[in-house]
C-alpha cells in the first residue's frame, strides 16, 4: 500500500513525500526440518526534492 504527494515550490522545483506499508512473511526449512518463520511489517516514509528541466 502506498500514498504520496508532489508539491511544486518554485517554477522548476518540487518536493515530495510518501508513505508505504509493506507486509512480508517467510519461513525456512532445511533437510525437512522447520527452522521457523519471520514476519516483517515496516512502515517506510520517504521525503525528496527534485528539479524539472
Steps between C-alpha positions, in 0.01 A plus 500: 500500500637845414390864508696812413493858380716730284493872580637764266690764702652696207472501122741207461532368858276257683501295819331168555401280789364150514418227745493127429382200700671171413394154617768230478490141622742215444589164649804275479564129507812288462502127438127484572541669839308823556740775608232760570331796342553874480244780485610852405236774457682836469364846430733676253493881487670693221578867440662639187572804289524529123553738214324513163717587200 
